[in-house]
Amino acid sequence: MMLALMLIGAHWLCDYPLQGQFLFDAKQSGRLRVYHLIAHSGIQGAGVAVVTGNVLLELTEWLAHTIIDEAKVRGRTTFAQDQALHIVCRALWLGYLVVSVALLSGQSISVWWR
């Protein structure tokens, strides 16, 4: 449960105070729009890496966050849908970690859900 809260907290920290108005505006439009979008998504990936210690999840978050935010910039998703998709990704990362740890330790996955 604590890991889930940390993943969500890292998302909020990276999506609000660590994004700031400059990155929010710059990833919407401008000459370096894509660069700023990738930079913001990289901050999100770093947040996942700090919480999980997993480079694969960091890179996966970086890519997923870029795709999700680009969809919002293009008007294909609303703000609420954007945030829901980010939280779904965090749930997927958590599920991956639980299954990985259970498999590596030889335990049943049901042990982790008690």
N, CA, C and O of each residue as an XYZ file, in Angstrom:
456
protein
N       0.817     -1.196      0.000
C       0.000      0.000      0.000
C       0.867      1.269      0.000
O       0.556      2.250     -0.675
N       1.955      1.224      0.770
C       2.836      2.387      0.842
C       3.461      2.698     -0.519
O       3.587      3.863     -0.897
N       3.850      1.661     -1.248
C       4.434      1.865     -2.569
C       3.423      2.521     -3.518
O       3.788      3.390     -4.310
N       2.165      2.108     -3.437
C       1.120      2.715     -4.264
C       0.985      4.206     -3.947
O       0.888      5.028     -4.858
N       0.979      4.551     -2.677
C       0.873      5.956     -2.275
C       2.091      6.755     -2.725
O       1.970      7.910     -3.134
N       3.247      6.140     -2.648
C       4.463      6.826     -3.088
C       4.463      7.064     -4.602
O       4.898      8.118     -5.064
N       3.977      6.084     -5.371
C       3.898      6.262     -6.826
C       2.929      7.380     -7.197
O       3.222      8.199     -8.068
N       1.784      7.411     -6.540
C       0.803      8.471     -6.821
C       1.334      9.820     -6.348
O       1.201     10.827     -7.045
N       1.934      9.834     -5.168
C       2.509     11.081     -4.661
C       3.603     11.620     -5.568
O       3.685     12.827     -5.798
N       4.440     10.733     -6.083
C       5.496     11.147     -7.014
C       4.882     11.726     -8.285
O       5.387     12.701     -8.841
N       3.786     11.117     -8.740
C       3.106     11.648     -9.933
C       2.624     13.067     -9.677
O       2.856     13.960    -10.492
N       1.959     13.276     -8.559
C       1.436     14.622     -8.259
C       2.569     15.625     -8.096
O       2.474     16.753     -8.580
N       3.633     15.225     -7.423
C       4.774     16.111     -7.234
C       5.386     16.499     -8.580
O       5.687     17.669     -8.819
N       5.566     15.515     -9.453
C       6.183     15.773    -10.762
C       5.246     16.472    -11.738
O       5.710     17.198    -12.618
N       3.941     16.268    -11.603
C       2.991     16.855    -12.547
C       2.558     18.267    -12.158
O       2.027     18.997    -12.994
N       2.774     18.654    -10.925
C       2.349     19.990    -10.499
C       3.536     20.863    -10.110
O       3.984     21.644    -10.950
N       4.077     20.786     -8.895
C       5.149     21.734     -8.561
C       6.426     21.576     -9.392
O       7.076     22.574     -9.701
N       6.802     20.345     -9.761
C       8.027     20.173    -10.532
C       7.842     20.450    -12.022
O       8.826     20.580    -12.750
N       6.603     20.542    -12.482
C       6.379     20.916    -13.878
C       6.439     22.433    -14.003
O       7.125     22.954    -14.883
N       5.755     23.120    -13.167
C       5.755     24.576    -13.210
C       5.047     25.127    -14.430
O       4.742     24.405    -15.378
N       4.794     26.424    -14.381
C       4.074     27.096    -15.465
C       4.884     27.104    -16.758
O       4.322     26.964    -17.844
N       6.207     27.268    -16.645
C       7.037     27.310    -17.847
C       6.911     26.025    -18.661
O       6.623     26.071    -19.857
N       7.125     24.877    -18.013
C       7.044     23.608    -18.751
C       5.628     23.346    -19.233
O       5.430     22.839    -20.337
N       4.640     23.689    -18.412
C       3.255     23.490    -18.825
C       2.978     24.247    -20.122
O       2.407     23.689    -21.059
N       3.378     25.506    -20.176
C       3.152     26.319    -21.378
C       4.029     25.850    -22.543
O       3.560     25.758    -23.677
N       5.283     25.559    -22.266
C       6.236     25.215    -23.325
C       5.893     23.898    -24.010
O       6.174     23.742    -25.198
N       5.301     22.958    -23.304
C       4.964     21.680    -23.947
C       3.665     21.782    -24.753
O       3.322     20.861    -25.494
N       2.956     22.879    -24.613
C       1.718     23.104    -25.359
C       1.993     23.673    -26.754
O       1.346     23.300    -27.733
N       2.964     24.578    -26.818
C       3.254     25.221    -28.109
C       4.670     25.794    -28.070
O       5.299     25.888    -27.016
N       5.136     26.163    -29.228
C       6.461     26.762    -29.298
C       7.398     25.917    -30.130
O       7.117     24.771    -30.480
N       8.520     26.534    -30.429
C       9.520     25.909    -31.285
C      10.070     24.621    -30.700
O      10.344     23.675    -31.438
N      10.236     24.569    -29.394
C      10.812     23.397    -28.732
C       9.754     22.608    -27.962
O      10.064     21.962    -26.961
N       8.509     22.660    -28.428
C       7.396     22.017    -27.743
C       7.663     20.549    -27.435
O       7.460     20.112    -26.302
N       8.111     19.788    -28.415
C       8.332     18.356    -28.229
C       9.460     18.124    -27.218
O       9.372     17.220    -26.387
N      10.508     18.930    -27.286
C      11.598     18.816    -26.320
C      11.070     18.995    -24.896
O      11.401     18.214    -24.003
N      10.251     20.023    -24.691
C       9.724     20.291    -23.356
C       8.760     19.192    -22.903
O       8.716     18.856    -21.720
N       8.004     18.643    -23.821
C       7.122     17.522    -23.488
C       7.947     16.317    -23.027
O       7.615     15.670    -22.034
N       9.016     16.028    -23.755
C       9.884     14.899    -23.400
C      10.610     15.174    -22.078
O      10.808     14.262    -21.275
N      11.004     16.426    -21.857
C      11.666     16.779    -20.596
C      10.721     16.577    -19.414
O      11.104     15.996    -18.398
N       9.492     17.057    -19.551
C       8.507     16.870    -18.474
C       8.267     15.381    -18.222
O       8.201     14.943    -17.073
N       8.140     14.623    -19.277
C       7.919     13.180    -19.140
C       9.131     12.494    -18.514
O       8.983     11.521    -17.775
N      10.322     12.997    -18.807
C      11.530     12.469    -18.189
C      11.554     12.704    -16.689
O      12.037     11.863    -15.931
N      11.032     13.847    -16.260
C      10.912     14.112    -14.822
C       9.976     13.086    -14.192
O      10.241     12.582    -13.101
N       8.881     12.780    -14.885
C       7.946     11.757    -14.389
C       8.636     10.396    -14.301
O       8.480      9.679    -13.312
N       9.395     10.046    -15.331
C      10.123      8.784    -15.315
C      11.113      8.736    -14.162
O      11.262      7.703    -13.510
N      11.785      9.843    -13.911
C      12.731      9.902    -12.795
C      12.004      9.692    -11.464
O      12.529      9.040    -10.561
N      10.796     10.248    -11.349
C      10.014     10.036    -10.132
C       9.710      8.563     -9.909
O       9.793      8.068     -8.785
N       9.359      7.870    -10.978
C       9.094      6.428    -10.877
C      10.380      5.689    -10.494
O      10.346      4.762     -9.684
N      11.501      6.093    -11.068
C      12.773      5.438    -10.755
C      13.164      5.640     -9.298
O      13.663      4.719     -8.653
N      12.939      6.838     -8.780
C      13.272      7.119     -7.384
C      12.442      6.239     -6.453
O      12.959      5.709     -5.470
N      11.159      6.086     -6.763
C      10.265      5.300     -5.906
C      10.529      3.811     -6.037
O      10.550      3.097     -5.035
N      10.732      3.328     -7.267
C      10.809      1.883     -7.496
C      12.229      1.341     -7.613
O      12.462      0.158     -7.367
N      13.171      2.188     -7.984
C      14.528      1.718     -8.247
C      14.621      0.872     -9.505
O      15.561      0.093     -9.663
N      13.657      1.019    -10.397
C      13.565      0.166    -11.578
C      13.713      1.017    -12.843
O      12.854      1.846    -13.143
N      14.807      0.807    -13.583
C      15.076      1.583    -14.795
C      14.080      1.254    -15.901
O      13.682      2.145    -16.652
N      13.670     -0.005    -16.018
C      12.678     -0.378    -17.030
C      11.377      0.389    -16.816
O      10.785      0.892    -17.770
N      10.937      0.477    -15.570
C       9.710      1.233    -15.279
C       9.909      2.726    -15.511
O       8.988      3.424    -15.934
N      11.113      3.209    -15.233
C      11.408      4.622    -15.502
C      11.222      4.931    -16.984
O      10.547      5.897    -17.340
N      11.817      4.113    -17.843
C      11.731      4.341    -19.290
C      10.309      4.134    -19.806
O       9.857      4.845    -20.704
N       9.611      3.156    -19.233
C       8.225      2.899    -19.634
C       7.339      4.078    -19.258
O       6.485      4.494    -20.042
N       7.541      4.620    -18.053
C       6.781      5.796    -17.624
C       7.096      6.993    -18.513
O       6.197      7.746    -18.886
N       8.351      7.166    -18.847
C       8.767      8.280    -19.699
C       8.015      8.228    -21.031
O       7.469      9.235    -21.484
N       7.992      7.062    -21.643
C       7.286      6.898    -22.913
C       5.778      7.059    -22.752
O       5.144      7.784    -23.518
N       5.205      6.387    -21.759
C       3.750      6.453    -21.557
C       3.311      7.878    -21.251
O       2.295      8.341    -21.769
N       4.072      8.573    -20.412
C       3.687      9.940    -20.050
C       3.752     10.861    -21.266
O       2.907     11.741    -21.430
N       4.754     10.657    -22.111
C       4.864     11.456    -23.337
C       3.646     11.246    -24.231
O       3.070     12.210    -24.735
N       3.258     10.004    -24.425
C       2.117      9.684    -25.291
C       0.816     10.249    -24.712
O       0.010     10.839    -25.431
N       0.625     10.062    -23.418
C      -0.613     10.532    -22.771
C      -0.701     12.056    -22.813
O      -1.758     12.604    -23.124
N       0.397     12.744    -22.504
C       0.364     14.212    -22.522
C       0.222     14.756    -23.940
O      -0.427     15.782    -24.145
N       0.813     14.091    -24.907
C       0.652     14.527    -26.305
C      -0.804     14.418    -26.735
O      -1.308     15.276    -27.458
N      -1.475     13.369    -26.292
C      -2.903     13.224    -26.608
C      -3.706     14.380    -26.008
O      -4.644     14.881    -26.629
N      -3.333     14.795    -24.807
C      -4.036     15.925    -24.175
C      -3.757     17.221    -24.933
O      -4.669     18.012    -25.173
N      -2.494     17.438    -25.309
C      -2.126     18.645    -26.046
C      -2.895     18.723    -27.369
O      -3.301     19.807    -27.787
N      -3.093     17.597    -28.016
C      -3.804     17.560    -29.297
C      -5.321     17.581    -29.147
O      -6.047     17.563    -30.141
N      -5.799     17.619    -27.903
C      -7.238     17.697    -27.652
C      -7.957     16.363    -27.758
O      -9.183     16.328    -27.861
N      -7.217     15.278    -27.733
C      -7.832     13.937    -27.843
C      -8.320     13.416    -26.499
O      -9.141     12.501    -26.446
N      -7.817     13.996    -25.412
C      -8.275     13.619    -24.072
C      -8.510     14.886    -23.266
O      -7.959     15.946    -23.565
N      -9.333     14.757    -22.246
C      -9.575     15.869    -21.329
C      -8.534     15.815    -20.210
O      -7.759     14.864    -20.116
N      -8.527     16.836    -19.376
C      -7.627     16.846    -18.228
C      -7.914     15.655    -17.318
O      -6.987     14.994    -16.850
N      -9.189     15.378    -17.066
C      -9.561     14.254    -16.188
C      -9.120     12.918    -16.787
O      -8.615     12.055    -16.070
N      -9.306     12.746    -18.084
C      -8.865     11.507    -18.733
C      -7.344     11.370    -18.673
O      -6.818     10.283    -18.435
N      -6.653     12.471    -18.889
C      -5.197     12.498    -18.814
C      -4.727     12.028    -17.441
O      -3.857     11.162    -17.341
N      -5.297     12.594    -16.394
C      -4.894     12.222    -15.036
C      -5.265     10.769    -14.720
O      -4.499     10.062    -14.064
N      -6.417     10.330    -15.176
C      -6.832      8.935    -14.950
C      -5.863      7.970    -15.638
O      -5.499      6.943    -15.066
N      -5.453      8.294    -16.846
C      -4.501      7.437    -17.560
C      -3.154      7.372    -16.839
O      -2.521      6.317    -16.790
N      -2.723      8.495    -16.284
C      -1.471      8.495    -15.531
C      -1.582      7.606    -14.291
O      -0.644      6.876    -13.968
N      -2.708      7.661    -13.603
C      -2.911      6.833    -12.408
C      -3.007      5.353    -12.801
O      -2.492      4.492    -12.088
N      -3.660      5.054    -13.922
C      -3.724      3.664    -14.411
C      -2.305      3.149    -14.674
O      -1.987      2.008    -14.339
N      -1.465      3.978    -15.264
C      -0.074      3.568    -15.498
C       0.616      3.244    -14.184
O       1.325      2.242    -14.084
N       0.416      4.079    -13.180
C       1.037      3.819    -11.871
C       0.539      2.497    -11.297
O       1.310      1.759    -10.683
N      -0.727      2.196    -11.490
C      -1.273      0.912    -11.019
C      -0.627     -0.251    -11.775
O      -0.335     -1.291    -11.185
N      -0.406     -0.074    -13.068
C       0.262     -1.110    -13.855
C       1.702     -1.319    -13.386
O       2.166     -2.455    -13.291
N       2.411     -0.220    -13.091
C       3.792     -0.340    -12.617
C       3.807     -1.085    -11.274
O       4.673     -1.926    -11.033
N       2.848     -0.768    -10.414
C       2.755     -1.449     -9.121
C       2.486     -2.937     -9.319
O       3.112     -3.776     -8.672
N       1.555     -3.262    -10.211
C       1.256     -4.662    -10.498
C       2.467     -5.396    -11.024
O       2.722     -6.536    -10.635
N       3.209     -4.761    -11.898
C       4.441     -5.364    -12.435
C       5.427     -5.665    -11.304
O       6.017     -6.744    -11.257
N       5.597     -4.709    -10.403
C       6.530     -4.913     -9.291
C       6.088     -6.046     -8.374
O       6.906     -6.863     -7.953
N       4.804     -6.095     -8.068
C       4.292     -7.148     -7.179
C       4.503     -8.521     -7.806
O       4.978     -9.444     -7.144
N       4.153     -8.653     -9.070
C       4.317     -9.941     -9.754
C       5.796    -10.303     -9.858
O       6.164    -11.456     -9.639
N       6.647     -9.331    -10.190
C       8.086     -9.593    -10.313
C       8.679    -10.070     -9.000
O       9.422    -11.052     -8.972
N       8.362     -9.395     -7.930
C       8.901     -9.766     -6.622
C       8.389    -11.140     -6.209
O       9.142    -11.964     -5.689
N       7.106    -11.378     -6.442
C       6.534    -12.681     -6.083
C       7.201    -13.804     -6.869
O       7.521    -14.851     -6.306
N       7.409    -13.593     -8.150
C       8.037    -14.624     -8.978
C       9.498    -14.845     -8.588
O       9.970    -15.981     -8.540
N      10.196    -13.768     -8.316
C      11.604    -13.888     -7.941
C      11.788    -14.542     -6.573
O      12.779    -15.229     -6.328
N      10.825    -14.319     -5.693
C      10.944    -14.889     -4.346
C      10.334    -16.281     -4.257
O      10.486    -16.960     -3.242
N       9.647    -16.711     -5.312
C       9.021    -18.022     -5.321
C       7.737    -18.091     -4.512
O       7.231    -19.180     -4.240
N       7.210    -16.942     -4.128
C       5.977    -16.903     -3.351
C       4.769    -16.784     -4.271
O       4.875    -16.383     -5.430
N       3.643    -17.138     -3.725
C       2.388    -16.950     -4.441
C       2.054    -15.459     -4.441
O       2.317    -14.760     -3.462
N       1.482    -14.980     -5.525
C       1.109    -13.566     -5.622
C       0.064    -13.219     -4.565
O       0.009    -12.078     -4.106
N      -0.761    -14.183     -4.176
C      -1.802    -13.903     -3.185
C      -1.229    -13.481     -1.847
O      -1.911    -12.811     -1.072
N       0.017    -13.858     -1.556
C       0.672    -13.452     -0.303
C       0.791    -11.940     -0.239
O       0.702    -11.358      0.842
N       0.993    -11.290     -1.392
C       1.219     -9.852     -1.427
C      -0.058     -9.043     -1.290
O       0.016     -7.832     -1.084
N      -1.206     -9.653     -1.395
C      -2.475     -8.918     -1.352
C      -3.206     -9.089     -0.024
O      -4.375     -8.718      0.081
N      -2.553     -9.632      0.975
C      -3.178     -9.802      2.292
C      -3.168     -8.526      3.061
O      -3.653     -8.482      4.192
